[in-house]
Every structure is written in structure tokens, then in C-alpha cells.
Amino acid sequence: MLKKHSYFFLLLTLLILAGCNPNNTKQPEADVYKVVKVKDGDTLGLLSSDNQEVTVRLAEIDCPEKSQAFGQAAKKFTSDLCFGKQVRLIGGEHDRYGRTVAQVVLIDGTNVNHELVKNGYAWQYKAYSKSIELAGLEQEARNSHLGLWQDPNPTPPWEFRREKKQPKADSLQTPKPKKHYHRLKPKLEYAA
């Protein structure tokens, strides 16, 4: 009987030790990522728990382009808010560039997408969003003249991108024909 209790005690001890973390370190969660890159206001580089880099485009919002007014400010705001921090993703569709499109939420519950709109560094991207909450956050930022709403008539990034793609008025003129100069080969004369 004593031998039976000894085996039970040994098995119980092994199970307890197997569940212990000797370094007392927290194991990474599979759905938690670390923000390792801020490409622009609405595009992040994340590192997964298995060290895979994932590019994420923030869903339902559109920040000014980097070369646009408030583009660098949006990138800085995003970086200050989440660079180096742990985040979770809500959603996970992929766009035509292969980026994951999602809501990005800090571990403390702060929604990065919403914070950008709330502080005037992004528009609600109405072509891809019907969120009443985002619409309200954008309206509050407009009314308070926050961020890009300091400008009385800011250009939405989707219009800015479209304008960049269209040829300039000067380039619509018929190009002048190029002049072609033919090099004449010098005649070589030989003395006879």
C-alpha cells in the first residue's frame, strides 16, 4: 500500500513541476503581437510570437499620406501610441497588397484605429466603414479642430492619391518630335 502512495506522490510532484515556469517568465500568447515598425499613420509592422513579421493596414480609417499635410504628424502619433507595445488584432482580412487589414488594440484595451480618428489624425474611410462610433469620433475631432481639422479644407488621402496618379495638364499636350541627328561617317581617303 505504501508503494502505491509513493507512486501517486511522485506522479503528482512531476505534474506540479511540469506546470511550473522556473524563470517565472510569461509565455507569449499566440494572438498577441509586438509593434516593431510604424510605416506611416495607418500601416504597422508587427512581430508574432513565433517571430513572423506581419504588415497590418489599420481597418476603416485613412491617415494622410507621408508627403501630405499632417502625414508625418499621424505617423508620429501612431508611433508614440503603440511602437514597442503588445497588441491584438480584431479582424484579419487581406488587401490586394497582401497586408492584414484589422483593428489594432493595445493590451490595455486602447483601440489604435479609434484613437487616430478621435485625435484628428485620420478620416473614417467611409468606402470601407459604416461604423457609427468612428463617424462620431471624426465629427468630434472636426468640431474641436484637432489635428488635420485645423486646416479649414483638408484633402482626404484617397483624393490626394488619385490626384497623384492623374497626369499633369502640361503632360497632356502633344509631345514635340525629337530631333534625330545622324552622324556622318568620315570618308577615309587613302593615298595611292
C-alpha positions in Angstrom: 0.0 0.0 0.0 2.9 2.4 0.8 4.4 1.7 -2.6 1.1 2.8 -4.2 1.1 6.1 -2.3 4.7 6.7 -3.3 3.9 6.4 -7.0 0.9 8.6 -6.6 3.0 11.3 -4.7 5.8 11.1 -7.3 3.3 11.5 -10.2 1.7 14.4 -8.5 5.0 16.1 -7.9 6.1 15.6 -11.5 2.8 17.1 -12.7 3.2 20.2 -10.5 6.8 20.7 -11.6 5.9 20.3 -15.3 3.4 23.2 -14.9 5.9 25.5 -13.1 7.8 28.1 -15.0 11.3 28.1 -13.4 12.2 31.5 -14.8 8.9 33.0 -13.8 8.5 34.4 -17.3 5.3 35.0 -19.1 4.8 32.8 -22.1 3.8 34.7 -25.3 0.2 34.4 -26.3 -0.4 33.3 -29.9 -2.7 36.2 -30.8 -0.5 38.9 -29.3 1.9 40.8 -31.5 4.7 43.4 -30.8 4.7 46.6 -32.9 8.2 46.7 -34.4 7.6 49.2 -37.2 5.4 52.2 -38.0 5.5 52.6 -41.7 3.0 55.5 -41.8 0.0 56.6 -39.7 -2.1 53.6 -40.7 0.4 50.9 -41.5 2.3 48.9 -38.9 4.9 46.1 -38.9 4.1 43.6 -36.2 6.1 40.6 -34.9 4.2 37.5 -34.0 5.0 35.2 -31.0 6.8 32.9 -33.5 8.9 35.8 -34.8 7.0 36.2 -38.1 6.6 39.8 -39.3 3.1 40.8 -40.4 2.2 44.1 -42.1 -1.1 45.5 -40.9 -3.2 48.2 -42.5 -5.5 49.8 -39.9 -9.1 49.0 -40.9 -11.8 51.5 -41.5 -9.6 54.6 -41.3 -7.2 56.5 -43.7 -4.4 58.7 -42.4 -2.8 61.5 -44.6 0.0 60.3 -46.8 3.5 60.9 -45.5 4.1 63.6 -48.1 0.7 65.2 -47.3 -0.1 67.8 -44.6 -0.3 66.0 -41.2 1.1 62.8 -42.7 4.3 62.9 -40.6 2.2 64.0 -37.5 -0.1 61.0 -38.0 2.9 58.7 -38.2 4.4 60.2 -35.0 1.1 59.9 -33.2 0.8 56.2 -34.1 4.4 55.6 -33.1 4.1 57.3 -29.8 0.9 55.4 -29.1 2.0 51.9 -29.9 5.6 51.4 -31.0 7.3 48.6 -29.0 4.0 47.6 -27.3 2.0 44.4 -27.3 -1.2 44.5 -29.4 -4.1 42.2 -30.5 -5.8 42.3 -33.9 -9.6 42.3 -34.5 -10.3 41.2 -38.0 -7.8 39.8 -40.3 -8.8 40.2 -44.0 -6.1 40.8 -46.5 -5.9 43.6 -49.0 -4.6 43.5 -52.6 -1.1 44.2 -51.4 -1.1 41.2 -49.0 -1.4 43.3 -45.9 -3.6 42.2 -43.0 -6.5 44.7 -42.5 -7.6 44.9 -38.9 -8.4 46.9 -35.8 -5.3 47.1 -33.6 -5.9 47.1 -29.9 -3.3 47.6 -27.2 -3.3 45.1 -24.3 -4.9 47.8 -22.1 -7.9 48.0 -24.5 -7.0 51.2 -26.3 -8.1 50.9 -30.0 -5.4 52.5 -32.1 -7.7 53.0 -35.1 -10.2 54.9 -33.0 -7.5 57.0 -31.3 -6.2 58.2 -34.6 -9.7 59.4 -35.7 -10.5 60.8 -32.2 -7.3 62.9 -32.2 -7.7 64.2 -35.7 -5.0 62.2 -37.5 -7.3 60.1 -39.7 -10.5 60.1 -41.5 -13.1 57.4 -41.2 -12.6 55.6 -44.5 -16.3 55.6 -45.4 -15.8 53.4 -48.5 -14.8 50.6 -46.1 -16.6 51.6 -42.9 -20.1 52.1 -41.7 -19.1 52.5 -38.0 -21.4 55.0 -36.2 -18.7 55.2 -33.4 -16.0 56.2 -35.9 -18.3 58.7 -37.5 -19.0 60.3 -34.1 -15.3 60.4 -33.2 -14.5 62.1 -36.5 -17.2 64.7 -36.0 -16.0 65.4 -32.5 -12.4 65.9 -33.8 -13.7 68.2 -36.6 -15.8 70.3 -34.2 -12.7 70.6 -31.9 -10.3 71.4 -34.8 -8.0 68.7 -33.7 -5.0 67.5 -35.8 -5.7 67.8 -39.6 -9.0 69.5 -38.8 -7.1 72.7 -38.0 -7.0 73.1 -41.8 -10.3 74.5 -43.0 -10.4 72.2 -46.0 -8.1 69.2 -45.7 -7.7 66.9 -48.7 -8.7 63.3 -47.9 -5.8 60.9 -48.7 -7.9 58.9 -51.2 -8.3 62.2 -53.2 -4.6 63.0 -52.8 -3.6 59.6 -54.1 -6.0 59.9 -57.1 -4.6 63.4 -58.0 -1.0 62.0 -57.8 -1.9 59.2 -60.3 -3.5 61.6 -62.9 -1.2 63.2 -65.4 -0.5 66.9 -65.1 -2.2 69.3 -67.5 1.2 70.1 -69.2 1.8 66.5 -70.0 -1.5 66.2 -71.9 0.0 68.3 -74.7 1.3 66.6 -77.8 4.9 65.9 -77.4 7.3 67.7 -79.7 9.1 65.3 -82.1 12.6 64.5 -81.2 15.3 65.7 -83.5 17.5 63.0 -84.8 21.0 63.9 -85.8 22.6 61.3 -88.0 26.3 61.0 -87.5 28.1 61.1 -90.7 30.9 58.7 -91.0 34.0 60.5 -92.3 35.3 59.3 -95.6 38.7 57.9 -95.4 40.9 58.7 -98.3 43.9 56.6 -99.0 46.9 57.8 -100.9 47.7 55.6 -103.8 
